[in-house]
Amino acid sequence: MGTVLGMGLTHFPPLCHPDAGLSAALRWTLEDPAIPEELRHPSGWPESMRAEWADDEGLAAARRHRAALVDGFHRLRSELDSFQPDALLIVGDDQYENFREDVIPPFTLLAYDDICARPWHPTQSTKGVMPKENVWGEGPDTEFLVRGRRDIATALVASLLDRDFDVAYAYKPLHHEGMPHAFMNTMLFLDYDRTGFNLPVVPLAVNCYGRRVISRTGGLSRFANTAPFDPPSPNPSRLMGLGAALLEAILRSPWRIALIASSSWSHAFLADRTWRLHPDTPADRHLYQAFVEGDWATWRGTSLEQIEDSGQQELLNWFVLAGAMEKANASLTWSTFVETAIFNTNKVFASFEIVGAPEAAAAQ
């Protein structure tokens, strides 16, 4: 019988930057000619933005924000070290990295063997996402061994296909030679102190960006960009069903799997209702309250239109986790909401009770 440890975290790219880079998305947005003039200056911002920006353009707030995120990663890393999984099944988004105009699958298991990733190298660094200079001072040729588990990935694919989830799979990269940043950053941050990271990874790429994956290349855009939108992402309820099917497949397997949803919550650069200046915190708080209460009916009843309206596209990764934890009737053991008004996204960390073999639950 298999065992599952459910977790959620962020892969917030600016955490790779020195502190001044945490507000890069806001600074870029303020240069958009379509932004009303009164919103270009702190005097026109909401109080929460002005308080974080303060008189140092957010530097002190950036230090506090980083500390809160690093604390979250430390806690989850400690849980992983205790759990000793056979693999991390990381649910992440692909922002026009591995999947582009030639194919956009709704969800794909990357059944890779071991690969050597160089996240700071121009051939593997996601344009507009990964910094030229990172907080660790690692050069472009810095290599990380990313261990794969093709056997686990292909077994999960077979199980999902048997349950009418037409999941795609891949044995080698298509357009991205290393690992797309949702997966790579998850590993980099879980090893923030660079003590070593040797856990195998099975990436599950979800087309979170949907209507914006090709038309906006899965990234920041100006309001003047009126290119026709693409077809949508999978519906949230479908992704919860995918999570439930994954849980069943793992519990029938011999493996210990950490199922990790990797993303921040609402993204300012996707939230037109806030002029793309700050995240939709009320929408995030609404779903977070349901999350901590185990109110999965609220999550299941959330429409894709609501997700897109609030800039919560990447939260679709968490719907996979939610579906699995709902199916398992798993209790949340720890969570925290890291709020911000100027650093593009609110972040959530979470971990659930271990699900599966009785001896695993006893060990917890």
Rosetta blueprint (number, residue, H / E / L):
1 M L
2 G L
3 T E
4 V E
5 L E
6 G E
7 M E
8 G E
9 L E
10 T L
11 H L
12 F L
13 P H
14 P H
15 L H
16 C H
17 H L
18 P L
19 D H
20 A H
21 G H
22 L H
23 S H
24 A H
25 A H
26 L H
27 R H
28 W H
29 T H
30 L H
31 E L
32 D L
33 P L
34 A L
35 I L
36 P L
37 E H
38 E H
39 L H
40 R L
41 H L
42 P H
43 S H
44 G H
45 W L
46 P L
47 E H
48 S H
49 M H
50 R H
51 A H
52 E H
53 W H
54 A L
55 D L
56 D L
57 E L
58 G L
59 L H
60 A H
61 A H
62 A H
63 R H
64 R H
65 H H
66 R H
67 A H
68 A H
69 L H
70 V H
71 D H
72 G H
73 F H
74 H H
75 R H
76 L H
77 R H
78 S H
79 E H
80 L H
81 D H
82 S H
83 F H
84 Q L
85 P L
86 D L
87 A E
88 L E
89 L E
90 I E
91 V E
92 G E
93 D E
94 D L
95 Q L
96 Y L
97 E L
98 N L
99 F L
100 R L
101 E L
102 D L
103 V L
104 I L
105 P L
106 P L
107 F E
108 T E
109 L E
110 L E
111 A L
112 Y L
113 D L
114 D L
115 I E
116 C E
117 A E
118 R L
119 P L
120 W L
121 H L
122 P L
123 T L
124 Q L
125 S L
126 T L
127 K L
128 G L
129 V L
130 M L
131 P L
132 K L
133 E L
134 N L
135 V L
136 W L
137 G L
138 E L
139 G L
140 P L
141 D L
142 T L
143 E L
144 F E
145 L E
146 V E
147 R L
148 G E
149 R L
150 R H
151 D H
152 I H
153 A H
154 T H
155 A H
156 L H
157 V H
158 A H
159 S H
160 L H
161 L H
162 D H
163 R L
164 D L
165 F L
166 D L
167 V L
168 A E
169 Y E
170 A E
171 Y L
172 K L
173 P L
174 L L
175 H L
176 H L
177 E L
178 G L
179 M L
180 P L
181 H H
182 A H
183 F H
184 M H
185 N H
186 T H
187 M H
188 L H
189 F H
190 L H
191 D L
192 Y L
193 D L
194 R L
195 T L
196 G L
197 F L
198 N L
199 L L
200 P L
201 V E
202 V E
203 P E
204 L E
205 A E
206 V E
207 N L
208 C L
209 Y L
210 G H
211 R H
212 R H
213 V L
214 I L
215 S L
216 R L
217 T L
218 G L
219 G L
220 L L
221 S L
222 R L
223 F L
224 A L
225 N L
226 T L
227 A L
228 P L
229 F L
230 D L
231 P L
232 P L
233 S L
234 P L
235 N L
236 P H
237 S H
238 R H
239 L H
240 M H
241 G H
242 L H
243 G H
244 A H
245 A H
246 L H
247 L H
248 E H
249 A H
250 I H
251 L H
252 R L
253 S L
254 P L
255 W L
256 R E
257 I E
258 A E
259 L E
260 I E
261 A E
262 S E
263 S L
264 S L
265 W L
266 S L
267 H E
268 A H
269 F H
270 L H
271 A L
272 D H
273 R H
274 T H
275 W L
276 R L
277 L L
278 H L
279 P L
280 D L
281 T H
282 P H
283 A H
284 D H
285 R H
286 H H
287 L H
288 Y H
289 Q H
290 A H
291 F H
292 V H
293 E H
294 G L
295 D L
296 W H
297 A H
298 T H
299 W H
300 R H
301 G L
302 T L
303 S L
304 L H
305 E H
306 Q H
307 I H
308 E H
309 D H
310 S L
311 G L
312 Q L
313 Q H
314 E H
315 L H
316 L H
317 N H
318 W H
319 F H
320 V H
321 L H
322 A H
323 G H
324 A H
325 M H
326 E H
327 K H
328 A H
329 N L
330 A L
331 S L
332 L E
333 T E
334 W E
335 S E
336 T E
337 F E
338 V E
339 E L
340 T L
341 A L
342 I L
343 F L
344 N L
345 T E
346 N L
347 K E
348 V E
349 F E
350 A E
351 S E
352 F E
353 E L
354 I L
355 V E
356 G E
357 A L
358 P H
359 E H
360 A H
361 A H
362 A H
363 A H
364 Q L
